[in-house]
Amino acid sequence: MQATRKPANLTIDAALLDEARRYGVNLSRAAEEGLRAAVRAAKAEAWRRENRAALEASNDWAEAHGLPLAKHRLF
């Protein structure tokens, strides 16, 4: 299933735009891929921020008590 496309106005560095056109870069595809990567990074950072306290608590517990299944580790 293909995603619905929606037009958007962007302001892009003129030299970069000229170079992209010179090399036949599909601007819509490149913008979409870059935006997808930026959203993925923003989501990951938001998740880390939202879960920081739980991650720190888990790490603190493991430091104080060791890993729960450490006796079963083969390395």
Rosetta constraint file for C-alpha pairs under 8 A:
AtomPair CA 12 CA 16 HARMONIC 7.33 0.50
AtomPair CA 12 CA 17 HARMONIC 6.54 0.50
AtomPair CA 13 CA 17 HARMONIC 6.18 0.50
AtomPair CA 14 CA 18 HARMONIC 6.17 0.50
AtomPair CA 15 CA 19 HARMONIC 6.17 0.50
AtomPair CA 16 CA 20 HARMONIC 6.06 0.50
AtomPair CA 17 CA 21 HARMONIC 6.20 0.50
AtomPair CA 18 CA 22 HARMONIC 6.09 0.50
AtomPair CA 19 CA 23 HARMONIC 6.35 0.50
AtomPair CA 20 CA 24 HARMONIC 6.17 0.50
AtomPair CA 20 CA 25 HARMONIC 5.08 0.50
AtomPair CA 20 CA 26 HARMONIC 7.93 0.50
AtomPair CA 20 CA 27 HARMONIC 7.50 0.50
AtomPair CA 21 CA 25 HARMONIC 5.82 0.50
AtomPair CA 21 CA 26 HARMONIC 7.94 0.50
AtomPair CA 25 CA 30 HARMONIC 7.24 0.50
AtomPair CA 26 CA 30 HARMONIC 6.06 0.50
AtomPair CA 27 CA 31 HARMONIC 5.94 0.50
AtomPair CA 28 CA 32 HARMONIC 6.04 0.50
AtomPair CA 29 CA 33 HARMONIC 6.08 0.50
AtomPair CA 30 CA 34 HARMONIC 6.08 0.50
AtomPair CA 31 CA 35 HARMONIC 5.96 0.50
AtomPair CA 32 CA 36 HARMONIC 5.95 0.50
AtomPair CA 33 CA 37 HARMONIC 6.24 0.50
AtomPair CA 34 CA 38 HARMONIC 6.19 0.50
AtomPair CA 35 CA 39 HARMONIC 6.08 0.50
AtomPair CA 36 CA 40 HARMONIC 6.15 0.50
AtomPair CA 37 CA 41 HARMONIC 6.21 0.50
AtomPair CA 38 CA 42 HARMONIC 6.12 0.50
AtomPair CA 39 CA 43 HARMONIC 6.05 0.50
AtomPair CA 40 CA 44 HARMONIC 6.24 0.50
AtomPair CA 41 CA 45 HARMONIC 6.20 0.50
AtomPair CA 42 CA 46 HARMONIC 6.08 0.50
AtomPair CA 43 CA 47 HARMONIC 6.10 0.50
AtomPair CA 44 CA 48 HARMONIC 6.24 0.50
AtomPair CA 45 CA 49 HARMONIC 6.13 0.50
AtomPair CA 46 CA 50 HARMONIC 6.00 0.50
AtomPair CA 47 CA 51 HARMONIC 5.97 0.50
AtomPair CA 48 CA 52 HARMONIC 5.60 0.50
AtomPair CA 51 CA 55 HARMONIC 6.16 0.50
AtomPair CA 52 CA 56 HARMONIC 6.05 0.50
AtomPair CA 53 CA 57 HARMONIC 6.07 0.50
AtomPair CA 54 CA 58 HARMONIC 6.10 0.50
AtomPair CA 55 CA 59 HARMONIC 6.14 0.50
AtomPair CA 56 CA 60 HARMONIC 6.00 0.50
AtomPair CA 57 CA 61 HARMONIC 6.13 0.50
AtomPair CA 58 CA 62 HARMONIC 6.23 0.50
AtomPair CA 59 CA 63 HARMONIC 6.15 0.50
AtomPair CA 60 CA 64 HARMONIC 6.21 0.50
AtomPair CA 61 CA 65 HARMONIC 5.92 0.50
AtomPair CA 61 CA 66 HARMONIC 7.53 0.50
AtomPair CA 62 CA 66 HARMONIC 4.64 0.50
AtomPair CA 62 CA 67 HARMONIC 5.38 0.50
AtomPair CA 62 CA 68 HARMONIC 7.70 0.50
AtomPair CA 63 CA 67 HARMONIC 7.90 0.50
AtomPair CA 66 CA 70 HARMONIC 7.32 0.50
AtomPair CA 69 CA 73 HARMONIC 7.05 0.50
